[in-house]
Amino acid sequence: MSDADEAAQDEVLALTAEGADSLKAVALVPRYTPAKRPLESFYIPLLSRAKYYDRAVGYWSAKELIFAAQGVAHFIARSGIMRLMVGAELHQADVNAVLSGKPLEDVLAARMLAAPDLEGAKIIENDHLAVLAWMVKHERLEIRVGIPVDGERLLTYAESGRYFHTKYGIFTDSYGNKVAFDGSNNATTSGWIKNHETFDVYPSWKPQVWEWNGQAAVDDFERS
């Protein structure tokens, strides 16, 4: 048996041991373009299996939750924790939801957690801002805003000419597997389904790929 065959067999055995809820269960490709339909083939299946999702991105919109409702529902149902590091231009509706948004009623929250495939996805589609507020309240979501500074003084864009515009993310499942990605797309509906965006993918179970690129994303996020 060749080294490649042995590696493939080891990966199959690992997947069998971990189950279909592992990130390894998703058939990943090295690079995603619009032709690969990344929302359906990458983002939703990975998010639905993730325990943690870290995202650093210039532009983020809560409307992303609507288009990825199936993945978000499963992520929330498995007690997933999302950490966002975003640019300063948050939509006011998103800010309001985080600070004082309409709370998700207990009965709706219970349905969302109990039946992510059906009720959960529908609730997220219909009440995404309330779900956002619920995630913050229950410590499932942390949002940090990246802005330029001069010492301890916050700088406007006019003063600095700089904007937090990085774009990468890391998924982690309950087995400790990670998938990092790095590319041009923002965390918006346009970024996932409208614009011509490309991003590259680095799974932790491919050691050379991970050590060269994936681990750097984890280190950058934790340092920020």
Helices and strands as residue ranges (DSSP letters): H 3-18, G 23-25, E 31-32, G 34-36, H 38-38, I 39-43, H 44-49, E 52-57, H 64-67, H 69-77, E 81-86, H 92-100, H 106-114, I 116-120, H 121-126, H 128-137, E 141-145, E 149-150, E 153-154, H 157-160, E 167-172, E 178-183, H 189-189, I 190-194, E 199-203, H 207-209, I 210-214, H 215-223
